[in-house]
Amino acid sequence: MPLTATFIGVGPSDPARPLLEAAANKAYTGFLNGYAAGRTFVSVLIRGDAHSTTGAPPNMQPDARHATMNFRSEVMAATGRHMPAHVYLAAPASYQVTSVTWFPENRD
């Protein structure tokens, strides 16, 4: 079953929107490992289009092209938590998922 997707920084008519949603579903169905192993996610917050940096200003660092996404299970949604991930994409303009780095569960 596809994840329910919401977006920040990607407008409703942005052509990247369906590509990012497909990448989120591919990340969920094909790359559950590490912190995400064995999880059942029901929704994803896609935090903008693909980019090649990580961190927060003023500490931005170069990184491979990826989209930042927050995945949630039903339990996480009920308790205000999410599991962040960098969904790495083939460069330069492809939305084909090449790998996913999952991060520990966080509070919203």
Biopython code that builds the backbone (N, CA, C, O; Angstrom):
import numpy as np
from Bio.PDB.StructureBuilder import StructureBuilder

atoms = [
    (1, "MET", "N", (0.842, -1.178, 0.000)),
    (1, "MET", "CA", (0.000, 0.000, 0.000)),
    (1, "MET", "C", (0.888, 1.243, 0.000)),
    (1, "MET", "O", (1.800, 1.339, 0.821)),
    (2, "PRO", "N", (0.643, 2.199, -0.904)),
    (2, "PRO", "CA", (1.483, 3.402, -0.960)),
    (2, "PRO", "C", (1.360, 4.242, 0.314)),
    (2, "PRO", "O", (0.321, 4.261, 0.974)),
    (3, "LEU", "N", (2.438, 4.923, 0.630)),
    (3, "LEU", "CA", (2.449, 5.835, 1.769)),
    (3, "LEU", "C", (1.597, 7.061, 1.472)),
    (3, "LEU", "O", (1.488, 7.475, 0.318)),
    (4, "THR", "N", (0.997, 7.640, 2.493)),
    (4, "THR", "CA", (0.333, 8.933, 2.370)),
    (4, "THR", "C", (1.426, 9.989, 2.455)),
    (4, "THR", "O", (2.165, 10.037, 3.438)),
    (5, "ALA", "N", (1.537, 10.837, 1.434)),
    (5, "ALA", "CA", (2.624, 11.817, 1.373)),
    (5, "ALA", "C", (2.101, 13.230, 1.598)),
    (5, "ALA", "O", (1.046, 13.609, 1.089)),
    (6, "THR", "N", (2.860, 13.997, 2.367)),
    (6, "THR", "CA", (2.660, 15.443, 2.487)),
    (6, "THR", "C", (3.987, 16.094, 2.134)),
    (6, "THR", "O", (5.039, 15.456, 2.183)),
    (7, "PHE", "N", (3.927, 17.366, 1.781)),
    (7, "PHE", "CA", (5.102, 18.052, 1.250)),
    (7, "PHE", "C", (5.328, 19.399, 1.941)),
    (7, "PHE", "O", (4.378, 20.078, 2.332)),
    (8, "ILE", "N", (6.587, 19.765, 2.081)),
    (8, "ILE", "CA", (7.007, 21.109, 2.465)),
    (8, "ILE", "C", (7.938, 21.581, 1.363)),
    (8, "ILE", "O", (8.893, 20.883, 1.024)),
    (9, "GLY", "N", (7.681, 22.746, 0.802)),
    (9, "GLY", "CA", (8.581, 23.322, -0.188)),
    (9, "GLY", "C", (8.457, 22.756, -1.586)),
    (9, "GLY", "O", (9.306, 23.026, -2.435)),
    (10, "VAL", "N", (7.418, 21.975, -1.847)),
    (10, "VAL", "CA", (7.162, 21.437, -3.190)),
    (10, "VAL", "C", (5.697, 21.717, -3.479)),
    (10, "VAL", "O", (4.812, 21.083, -2.906)),
    (11, "GLY", "N", (5.445, 22.667, -4.370)),
    (11, "GLY", "CA", (4.086, 23.103, -4.658)),
    (11, "GLY", "C", (3.238, 22.018, -5.303)),
    (11, "GLY", "O", (3.769, 21.056, -5.857)),
    (12, "PRO", "N", (1.900, 22.174, -5.231)),
    (12, "PRO", "CA", (0.992, 21.156, -5.768)),
    (12, "PRO", "C", (1.168, 20.899, -7.257)),
    (12, "PRO", "O", (0.893, 19.793, -7.722)),
    (13, "SER", "N", (1.619, 21.892, -8.014)),
    (13, "SER", "CA", (1.777, 21.697, -9.456)),
    (13, "SER", "C", (3.235, 21.463, -9.857)),
    (13, "SER", "O", (3.541, 21.392, -11.047)),
    (14, "ASP", "N", (4.124, 21.345, -8.893)),
    (14, "ASP", "CA", (5.548, 21.119, -9.179)),
    (14, "ASP", "C", (5.710, 19.744, -9.831)),
    (14, "ASP", "O", (5.235, 18.748, -9.286)),
    (15, "PRO", "N", (6.376, 19.676, -10.996)),
    (15, "PRO", "CA", (6.543, 18.378, -11.667)),
    (15, "PRO", "C", (7.364, 17.368, -10.863)),
    (15, "PRO", "O", (7.290, 16.167, -11.127)),
    (16, "ALA", "N", (8.146, 17.838, -9.885)),
    (16, "ALA", "CA", (8.940, 16.919, -9.063)),
    (16, "ALA", "C", (8.077, 16.164, -8.054)),
    (16, "ALA", "O", (8.485, 15.120, -7.547)),
    (17, "ARG", "N", (6.905, 16.681, -7.768)),
    (17, "ARG", "CA", (6.070, 16.109, -6.701)),
    (17, "ARG", "C", (5.778, 14.610, -6.898)),
    (17, "ARG", "O", (6.053, 13.833, -5.983)),
    (18, "PRO", "N", (5.240, 14.170, -8.033)),
    (18, "PRO", "CA", (4.981, 12.733, -8.178)),
    (18, "PRO", "C", (6.273, 11.904, -8.217)),
    (18, "PRO", "O", (6.273, 10.740, -7.815)),
    (19, "LEU", "N", (7.356, 12.490, -8.691)),
    (19, "LEU", "CA", (8.635, 11.777, -8.731)),
    (19, "LEU", "C", (9.173, 11.560, -7.322)),
    (19, "LEU", "O", (9.699, 10.491, -7.014)),
    (20, "LEU", "N", (9.041, 12.577, -6.461)),
    (20, "LEU", "CA", (9.470, 12.451, -5.067)),
    (20, "LEU", "C", (8.596, 11.450, -4.314)),
    (20, "LEU", "O", (9.090, 10.675, -3.495)),
    (21, "GLU", "N", (7.304, 11.476, -4.597)),
    (21, "GLU", "CA", (6.402, 10.525, -3.946)),
    (21, "GLU", "C", (6.750, 9.090, -4.349)),
    (21, "GLU", "O", (6.738, 8.189, -3.510)),
    (22, "ALA", "N", (7.054, 8.880, -5.616)),
    (22, "ALA", "CA", (7.472, 7.549, -6.079)),
    (22, "ALA", "C", (8.791, 7.142, -5.417)),
    (22, "ALA", "O", (8.968, 5.979, -5.056)),
    (23, "ALA", "N", (9.716, 8.095, -5.257)),
    (23, "ALA", "CA", (10.996, 7.800, -4.603)),
    (23, "ALA", "C", (10.769, 7.417, -3.139)),
    (23, "ALA", "O", (11.433, 6.515, -2.629)),
    (24, "ALA", "N", (9.844, 8.087, -2.465)),
    (24, "ALA", "CA", (9.528, 7.751, -1.066)),
    (24, "ALA", "C", (8.997, 6.327, -0.970)),
    (24, "ALA", "O", (9.399, 5.571, -0.085)),
    (25, "ASN", "N", (8.106, 5.961, -1.865)),
    (25, "ASN", "CA", (7.559, 4.605, -1.846)),
    (25, "ASN", "C", (8.623, 3.569, -2.182)),
    (25, "ASN", "O", (8.611, 2.476, -1.617)),
    (26, "LYS", "N", (9.537, 3.884, -3.082)),
    (26, "LYS", "CA", (10.635, 2.973, -3.414)),
    (26, "LYS", "C", (11.566, 2.820, -2.209)),
    (26, "LYS", "O", (12.018, 1.716, -1.905)),
    (27, "ALA", "N", (11.849, 3.928, -1.528)),
    (27, "ALA", "CA", (12.690, 3.864, -0.328)),
    (27, "ALA", "C", (12.064, 2.935, 0.703)),
    (27, "ALA", "O", (12.754, 2.143, 1.345)),
    (28, "TYR", "N", (10.746, 3.044, 0.852)),
    (28, "TYR", "CA", (10.028, 2.236, 1.840)),
    (28, "TYR", "C", (9.951, 0.767, 1.439)),
    (28, "TYR", "O", (10.087, -0.114, 2.289)),
    (29, "THR", "N", (9.738, 0.499, 0.171)),
    (29, "THR", "CA", (9.553, -0.889, -0.245)),
    (29, "THR", "C", (10.860, -1.608, -0.570)),
    (29, "THR", "O", (10.907, -2.837, -0.531)),
    (30, "GLY", "N", (11.921, -0.865, -0.889)),
    (30, "GLY", "CA", (13.139, -1.527, -1.327)),
    (30, "GLY", "C", (14.375, -1.304, -0.492)),
    (30, "GLY", "O", (15.409, -1.919, -0.753)),
    (31, "PHE", "N", (14.299, -0.434, 0.514)),
    (31, "PHE", "CA", (15.520, -0.068, 1.235)),
    (31, "PHE", "C", (15.331, -0.039, 2.753)),
    (31, "PHE", "O", (15.962, 0.777, 3.425)),
    (32, "LEU", "N", (14.479, -0.906, 3.312)),
    (32, "LEU", "CA", (14.289, -0.940, 4.767)),
    (32, "LEU", "C", (15.450, -1.689, 5.406)),
    (32, "LEU", "O", (15.504, -2.918, 5.377)),
    (33, "ASN", "N", (16.370, -0.935, 5.978)),
    (33, "ASN", "CA", (17.524, -1.524, 6.636)),
    (33, "ASN", "C", (17.933, -0.609, 7.786)),
    (33, "ASN", "O", (17.324, 0.442, 7.986)),
    (34, "GLY", "N", (18.936, -0.991, 8.526)),
    (34, "GLY", "CA", (19.407, -0.155, 9.624)),
    (34, "GLY", "C", (18.277, 0.155, 10.604)),
    (34, "GLY", "O", (17.561, -0.746, 11.038)),
    (35, "TYR", "N", (18.123, 1.430, 10.948)),
    (35, "TYR", "CA", (17.103, 1.844, 11.910)),
    (35, "TYR", "C", (15.689, 1.517, 11.440)),
    (35, "TYR", "O", (14.789, 1.381, 12.269)),
    (36, "ALA", "N", (15.472, 1.387, 10.137)),
    (36, "ALA", "CA", (14.129, 1.171, 9.596)),
    (36, "ALA", "C", (13.759, -0.300, 9.446)),
    (36, "ALA", "O", (12.617, -0.615, 9.112)),
    (37, "ALA", "N", (14.693, -1.191, 9.684)),
    (37, "ALA", "CA", (14.429, -2.613, 9.492)),
    (37, "ALA", "C", (13.222, -3.059, 10.315)),
    (37, "ALA", "O", (13.143, -2.789, 11.513)),
    (38, "GLY", "N", (12.290, -3.741, 9.663)),
    (38, "GLY", "CA", (11.126, -4.279, 10.343)),
    (38, "GLY", "C", (10.018, -3.283, 10.631)),
    (38, "GLY", "O", (9.007, -3.649, 11.232)),
    (39, "ARG", "N", (10.180, -2.044, 10.222)),
    (39, "ARG", "CA", (9.160, -1.019, 10.492)),
    (39, "ARG", "C", (8.062, -1.065, 9.447)),
    (39, "ARG", "O", (8.285, -1.476, 8.308)),
    (40, "THR", "N", (6.873, -0.640, 9.846)),
    (40, "THR", "CA", (5.753, -0.497, 8.931)),
    (40, "THR", "C", (5.342, 0.972, 8.941)),
    (40, "THR", "O", (4.716, 1.445, 9.889)),
    (41, "PHE", "N", (5.699, 1.685, 7.882)),
    (41, "PHE", "CA", (5.373, 3.101, 7.794)),
    (41, "PHE", "C", (4.059, 3.300, 7.056)),
    (41, "PHE", "O", (3.705, 2.514, 6.176)),
    (42, "VAL", "N", (3.337, 4.359, 7.421)),
    (42, "VAL", "CA", (2.060, 4.659, 6.768)),
    (42, "VAL", "C", (2.054, 6.029, 6.097)),
    (42, "VAL", "O", (1.208, 6.302, 5.246)),
    (43, "SER", "N", (3.008, 6.901, 6.482)),
    (43, "SER", "CA", (3.033, 8.234, 5.881)),
    (43, "SER", "C", (4.461, 8.746, 5.798)),
    (43, "SER", "O", (5.372, 8.246, 6.457)),
    (44, "VAL", "N", (4.619, 9.770, 4.956)),
    (44, "VAL", "CA", (5.930, 10.385, 4.769)),
    (44, "VAL", "C", (5.742, 11.889, 4.557)),
    (44, "VAL", "O", (4.836, 12.321, 3.844)),
    (45, "LEU", "N", (6.612, 12.673, 5.187)),
    (45, "LEU", "CA", (6.697, 14.106, 4.947)),
    (45, "LEU", "C", (7.931, 14.318, 4.088)),
    (45, "LEU", "O", (9.047, 14.024, 4.516)),
    (46, "ILE", "N", (7.735, 14.824, 2.885)),
    (46, "ILE", "CA", (8.833, 15.074, 1.953)),
    (46, "ILE", "C", (9.219, 16.538, 2.113)),
    (46, "ILE", "O", (8.421, 17.434, 1.841)),
    (47, "ARG", "N", (10.440, 16.768, 2.554)),
    (47, "ARG", "CA", (10.881, 18.094, 2.957)),
    (47, "ARG", "C", (11.666, 18.792, 1.846)),
    (47, "ARG", "O", (12.858, 19.065, 1.990)),
    (48, "GLY", "N", (10.986, 19.075, 0.747)),
    (48, "GLY", "CA", (11.608, 19.805, -0.349)),
    (48, "GLY", "C", (12.116, 18.888, -1.449)),
    (48, "GLY", "O", (12.096, 17.663, -1.327)),
    (49, "ASP", "N", (12.567, 19.507, -2.514)),
    (49, "ASP", "CA", (13.088, 18.777, -3.664)),
    (49, "ASP", "C", (14.491, 18.256, -3.353)),
    (49, "ASP", "O", (15.045, 18.532, -2.289)),
    (50, "ALA", "N", (15.044, 17.518, -4.273)),
    (50, "ALA", "CA", (16.390, 16.974, -4.122)),
    (50, "ALA", "C", (17.410, 18.106, -4.007)),
    (50, "ALA", "O", (17.263, 19.162, -4.622)),
    (51, "HIS", "N", (18.444, 17.860, -3.208)),
    (51, "HIS", "CA", (19.493, 18.856, -2.977)),
    (51, "HIS", "C", (20.812, 18.129, -2.691)),
    (51, "HIS", "O", (20.828, 16.914, -2.489)),
    (52, "SER", "N", (21.907, 18.879, -2.676)),
    (52, "SER", "CA", (23.240, 18.275, -2.521)),
    (52, "SER", "C", (24.004, 18.820, -1.326)),
    (52, "SER", "O", (25.231, 18.911, -1.349)),
    (53, "THR", "N", (23.265, 19.183, -0.278)),
    (53, "THR", "CA", (23.901, 19.632, 0.963)),
    (53, "THR", "C", (23.184, 18.979, 2.138)),
    (53, "THR", "O", (22.062, 18.491, 2.002)),
    (54, "THR", "N", (23.843, 18.977, 3.289)),
    (54, "THR", "CA", (23.225, 18.477, 4.511)),
    (54, "THR", "C", (23.634, 19.379, 5.660)),
    (54, "THR", "O", (24.648, 20.071, 5.580)),
    (55, "GLY", "N", (22.856, 19.372, 6.716)),
    (55, "GLY", "CA", (23.125, 20.220, 7.874)),
    (55, "GLY", "C", (22.238, 21.442, 7.861)),
    (55, "GLY", "O", (21.386, 21.608, 6.988)),
    (56, "ALA", "N", (22.455, 22.295, 8.845)),
    (56, "ALA", "CA", (21.688, 23.535, 8.974)),
    (56, "ALA", "C", (22.650, 24.713, 8.941)),
    (56, "ALA", "O", (23.773, 24.617, 9.436)),
    (57, "PRO", "N", (22.210, 25.834, 8.354)),
    (57, "PRO", "CA", (23.087, 27.003, 8.328)),
    (57, "PRO", "C", (23.493, 27.371, 9.751)),
    (57, "PRO", "O", (22.646, 27.296, 10.641)),
    (58, "PRO", "N", (24.691, 27.748, 10.008)),
    (58, "PRO", "CA", (25.773, 28.004, 9.047)),
    (58, "PRO", "C", (26.676, 26.800, 8.816)),
    (58, "PRO", "O", (27.789, 26.963, 8.316)),
    (59, "ASN", "N", (26.236, 25.617, 9.160)),
    (59, "ASN", "CA", (27.084, 24.424, 9.081)),
    (59, "ASN", "C", (26.723, 23.504, 7.924)),
    (59, "ASN", "O", (26.781, 22.282, 8.068)),
    (60, "MET", "N", (26.356, 24.061, 6.793)),
    (60, "MET", "CA", (26.001, 23.252, 5.628)),
    (60, "MET", "C", (27.242, 22.542, 5.086)),
    (60, "MET", "O", (28.323, 23.127, 5.007)),
    (61, "GLN", "N", (27.068, 21.278, 4.716)),
    (61, "GLN", "CA", (28.150, 20.469, 4.168)),
    (61, "GLN", "C", (27.701, 19.871, 2.836)),
    (61, "GLN", "O", (26.522, 19.558, 2.668)),
    (62, "PRO", "N", (28.626, 19.708, 1.887)),
    (62, "PRO", "CA", (28.269, 19.038, 0.627)),
    (62, "PRO", "C", (27.867, 17.585, 0.890)),
    (62, "PRO", "O", (28.398, 16.943, 1.796)),
    (63, "ASP", "N", (26.950, 17.087, 0.114)),
    (63, "ASP", "CA", (26.504, 15.699, 0.211)),
    (63, "ASP", "C", (26.039, 15.268, -1.178)),
    (63, "ASP", "O", (25.807, 16.113, -2.043)),
    (64, "ALA", "N", (25.906, 13.988, -1.391)),
    (64, "ALA", "CA", (25.367, 13.498, -2.663)),
    (64, "ALA", "C", (23.906, 13.941, -2.790)),
    (64, "ALA", "O", (23.251, 14.243, -1.792)),
    (65, "ARG", "N", (23.414, 13.975, -4.003)),
    (65, "ARG", "CA", (22.045, 14.445, -4.264)),
    (65, "ARG", "C", (21.032, 13.526, -3.579)),
    (65, "ARG", "O", (21.032, 12.313, -3.788)),
    (66, "HIS", "N", (20.167, 14.131, -2.757)),
    (66, "HIS", "CA", (19.185, 13.364, -2.004)),
    (66, "HIS", "C", (17.963, 14.222, -1.686)),
    (66, "HIS", "O", (17.986, 15.446, -1.823)),
    (67, "ALA", "N", (16.907, 13.552, -1.261)),
    (67, "ALA", "CA", (15.727, 14.227, -0.727)),
    (67, "ALA", "C", (15.618, 13.838, 0.736)),
    (67, "ALA", "O", (15.827, 12.679, 1.095)),
    (68, "THR", "N", (15.290, 14.805, 1.579)),
    (68, "THR", "CA", (15.125, 14.553, 3.008)),
    (68, "THR", "C", (13.653, 14.232, 3.267)),
    (68, "THR", "O", (12.765, 14.985, 2.868)),
    (69, "MET", "N", (13.407, 13.115, 3.933)),
    (69, "MET", "CA", (12.038, 12.665, 4.172)),
    (69, "MET", "C", (11.898, 12.180, 5.608)),
    (69, "MET", "O", (12.830, 11.622, 6.188)),
    (70, "ASN", "N", (10.713, 12.404, 6.170)),
    (70, "ASN", "CA", (10.384, 11.908, 7.508)),
    (70, "ASN", "C", (9.277, 10.869, 7.381)),
    (70, "ASN", "O", (8.169, 11.184, 6.946)),
    (71, "PHE", "N", (9.577, 9.640, 7.757)),
    (71, "PHE", "CA", (8.624, 8.537, 7.667)),
    (71, "PHE", "C", (7.972, 8.311, 9.026)),
    (71, "PHE", "O", (8.592, 8.520, 10.068)),
    (72, "ARG", "N", (6.688, 7.873, 8.999)),
    (72, "ARG", "CA", (5.950, 7.626, 10.240)),
    (72, "ARG", "C", (5.163, 6.323, 10.181)),
    (72, "ARG", "O", (4.582, 5.969, 9.155)),
    (73, "SER", "N", (5.162, 5.635, 11.287)),
    (73, "SER", "CA", (4.245, 4.516, 11.494)),
    (73, "SER", "C", (3.011, 5.077, 12.202)),
    (73, "SER", "O", (2.986, 6.250, 12.576)),
    (74, "GLU", "N", (1.991, 4.242, 12.385)),
    (74, "GLU", "CA", (0.810, 4.703, 13.124)),
    (74, "GLU", "C", (1.168, 5.075, 14.557)),
    (74, "GLU", "O", (0.673, 6.071, 15.084)),
    (75, "VAL", "N", (2.027, 4.277, 15.190)),
    (75, "VAL", "CA", (2.437, 4.566, 16.565)),
    (75, "VAL", "C", (3.214, 5.878, 16.628)),
    (75, "VAL", "O", (2.987, 6.693, 17.523)),
    (76, "MET", "N", (4.127, 6.085, 15.687)),
    (76, "MET", "CA", (4.891, 7.338, 15.671)),
    (76, "MET", "C", (3.970, 8.540, 15.502)),
    (76, "MET", "O", (4.145, 9.556, 16.174)),
    (77, "ALA", "N", (2.994, 8.431, 14.611)),
    (77, "ALA", "CA", (2.054, 9.529, 14.382)),
    (77, "ALA", "C", (1.293, 9.855, 15.665)),
    (77, "ALA", "O", (1.068, 11.023, 15.980)),
    (78, "ALA", "N", (0.900, 8.824, 16.399)),
    (78, "ALA", "CA", (0.128, 9.018, 17.627)),
    (78, "ALA", "C", (0.970, 9.597, 18.760)),
    (78, "ALA", "O", (0.435, 10.209, 19.685)),
    (79, "THR", "N", (2.286, 9.404, 18.687)),
    (79, "THR", "CA", (3.156, 9.870, 19.771)),
    (79, "THR", "C", (4.037, 11.049, 19.363)),
    (79, "THR", "O", (4.939, 11.432, 20.109)),
    (80, "GLY", "N", (3.786, 11.632, 18.180)),
    (80, "GLY", "CA", (4.546, 12.804, 17.746)),
    (80, "GLY", "C", (6.001, 12.518, 17.435)),
    (80, "GLY", "O", (6.887, 13.279, 17.823)),
    (81, "ARG", "N", (6.248, 11.422, 16.735)),
    (81, "ARG", "CA", (7.617, 11.044, 16.388)),
    (81, "ARG", "C", (7.706, 10.723, 14.902)),
    (81, "ARG", "O", (6.685, 10.550, 14.236)),
    (82, "HIS", "N", (8.920, 10.644, 14.389)),
    (82, "HIS", "CA", (9.152, 10.290, 12.988)),
    (82, "HIS", "C", (10.548, 9.696, 12.850)),
    (82, "HIS", "O", (11.382, 9.829, 13.745)),
    (83, "MET", "N", (10.793, 9.037, 11.715)),
    (83, "MET", "CA", (12.112, 8.513, 11.403)),
    (83, "MET", "C", (12.622, 9.221, 10.156)),
    (83, "MET", "O", (12.103, 8.997, 9.063)),
    (84, "PRO", "N", (13.643, 10.082, 10.309)),
    (84, "PRO", "CA", (14.175, 10.795, 9.150)),
    (84, "PRO", "C", (15.033, 9.888, 8.268)),
    (84, "PRO", "O", (15.604, 8.895, 8.718)),
    (85, "ALA", "N", (15.097, 10.273, 6.994)),
    (85, "ALA", "CA", (15.926, 9.533, 6.046)),
    (85, "ALA", "C", (16.416, 10.470, 4.956)),
    (85, "ALA", "O", (15.723, 11.413, 4.574)),
    (86, "HIS", "N", (17.610, 10.203, 4.464)),
    (86, "HIS", "CA", (18.098, 10.812, 3.231)),
    (86, "HIS", "C", (17.919, 9.757, 2.154)),
    (86, "HIS", "O", (18.513, 8.680, 2.213)),
    (87, "VAL", "N", (17.092, 10.081, 1.170)),
    (87, "VAL", "CA", (16.829, 9.177, 0.060)),
    (87, "VAL", "C", (17.706, 9.648, -1.096)),
    (87, "VAL", "O", (17.414, 10.660, -1.732)),
    (88, "TYR", "N", (18.782, 8.908, -1.364)),
    (88, "TYR", "CA", (19.759, 9.302, -2.377)),
    (88, "TYR", "C", (19.253, 8.936, -3.767)),
    (88, "TYR", "O", (18.710, 7.856, -3.999)),
    (89, "LEU", "N", (19.455, 9.881, -4.678)),
    (89, "LEU", "CA", (18.910, 9.783, -6.027)),
    (89, "LEU", "C", (20.023, 9.813, -7.058)),
    (89, "LEU", "O", (21.054, 10.455, -6.857)),
    (90, "ALA", "N", (19.807, 9.115, -8.163)),
    (90, "ALA", "CA", (20.774, 9.134, -9.252)),
    (90, "ALA", "C", (20.901, 10.568, -9.766)),
    (90, "ALA", "O", (19.902, 11.278, -9.881)),
    (91, "ALA", "N", (22.092, 10.981, -10.065)),
    (91, "ALA", "CA", (22.335, 12.362, -10.501)),
    (91, "ALA", "C", (22.367, 12.429, -12.019)),
    (91, "ALA", "O", (22.551, 11.398, -12.667)),
    (92, "PRO", "N", (22.195, 13.598, -12.603)),
    (92, "PRO", "CA", (21.887, 14.860, -11.947)),
    (92, "PRO", "C", (20.392, 15.155, -11.853)),
    (92, "PRO", "O", (19.984, 15.898, -10.961)),
    (93, "ALA", "N", (19.569, 14.610, -12.726)),
    (93, "ALA", "CA", (18.156, 14.994, -12.707)),
    (93, "ALA", "C", (17.220, 13.803, -12.531)),
    (93, "ALA", "O", (16.006, 13.951, -12.675)),
    (94, "SER", "N", (17.752, 12.643, -12.228)),
    (94, "SER", "CA", (16.937, 11.447, -12.076)),
    (94, "SER", "C", (16.353, 11.376, -10.668)),
    (94, "SER", "O", (16.925, 11.919, -9.724)),
    (95, "TYR", "N", (15.230, 10.714, -10.536)),
    (95, "TYR", "CA", (14.632, 10.468, -9.227)),
    (95, "TYR", "C", (14.674, 8.973, -8.898)),
    (95, "TYR", "O", (13.903, 8.491, -8.068)),
    (96, "GLN", "N", (15.575, 8.253, -9.554)),
    (96, "GLN", "CA", (15.782, 6.833, -9.268)),
    (96, "GLN", "C", (16.538, 6.721, -7.942)),
    (96, "GLN", "O", (17.594, 7.329, -7.771)),
    (97, "VAL", "N", (15.994, 5.943, -7.013)),
    (97, "VAL", "CA", (16.607, 5.776, -5.694)),
    (97, "VAL", "C", (17.816, 4.860, -5.809)),
    (97, "VAL", "O", (17.726, 3.756, -6.346)),
    (98, "THR", "N", (18.962, 5.338, -5.292)),
    (98, "THR", "CA", (20.176, 4.528, -5.305)),
    (98, "THR", "C", (20.493, 3.960, -3.931)),
    (98, "THR", "O", (21.075, 2.879, -3.834)),
    (99, "SER", "N", (20.122, 4.666, -2.867)),
    (99, "SER", "CA", (20.328, 4.174, -1.505)),
    (99, "SER", "C", (19.543, 5.062, -0.541)),
    (99, "SER", "O", (19.063, 6.134, -0.909)),
    (100, "VAL", "N", (19.425, 4.593, 0.697)),
    (100, "VAL", "CA", (18.723, 5.348, 1.730)),
    (100, "VAL", "C", (19.540, 5.271, 3.006)),
    (100, "VAL", "O", (19.982, 4.193, 3.404)),
    (101, "THR", "N", (19.742, 6.414, 3.647)),
    (101, "THR", "CA", (20.342, 6.457, 4.978)),
    (101, "THR", "C", (19.237, 6.793, 5.962)),
    (101, "THR", "O", (18.646, 7.871, 5.897)),
    (102, "TRP", "N", (18.956, 5.867, 6.877)),
    (102, "TRP", "CA", (17.934, 6.058, 7.902)),
    (102, "TRP", "C", (18.609, 6.591, 9.154)),
    (102, "TRP", "O", (19.730, 6.200, 9.479)),
    (103, "PHE", "N", (17.924, 7.483, 9.854)),
    (103, "PHE", "CA", (18.422, 8.062, 11.084)),
    (103, "PHE", "C", (17.533, 7.620, 12.252)),
    (103, "PHE", "O", (16.398, 7.200, 12.026)),
    (104, "PRO", "N", (18.021, 7.704, 13.486)),
    (104, "PRO", "CA", (17.214, 7.271, 14.629)),
    (104, "PRO", "C", (15.900, 8.063, 14.728)),
    (104, "PRO", "O", (15.809, 9.213, 14.297)),
    (105, "GLU", "N", (14.913, 7.423, 15.296)),
    (105, "GLU", "CA", (13.604, 8.041, 15.517)),
    (105, "GLU", "C", (13.754, 9.327, 16.328)),
    (105, "GLU", "O", (14.523, 9.375, 17.289)),
    (106, "ASN", "N", (13.014, 10.373, 15.935)),
    (106, "ASN", "CA", (13.068, 11.687, 16.594)),
    (106, "ASN", "C", (11.684, 12.160, 16.987)),
    (106, "ASN", "O", (10.678, 11.691, 16.456)),
    (107, "ARG", "N", (11.643, 13.093, 17.923)),
    (107, "ARG", "CA", (10.405, 13.808, 18.206)),
    (107, "ARG", "C", (10.152, 14.824, 17.107)),
    (107, "ARG", "O", (11.095, 15.355, 16.521)),
    (108, "ASP", "N", (8.879, 15.100, 16.821)),
    (108, "ASP", "CA", (8.528, 16.123, 15.818)),
    (108, "ASP", "C", (8.970, 17.496, 16.299)),
    (108, "ASP", "O", (8.768, 18.489, 15.600)),
]
sb = StructureBuilder()
sb.init_structure("model")
sb.init_model(0)
sb.init_chain("A")
sb.init_seg("    ")
for serial, (resi, resn, name, xyz) in enumerate(atoms, 1):
    if name == "N":
        sb.init_residue(resn, " ", resi, " ")
    sb.init_atom(name, np.array(xyz, "f"), 0.0, 1.0, " ", f" {name:<3s}", serial, name[0])
structure = sb.get_structure()
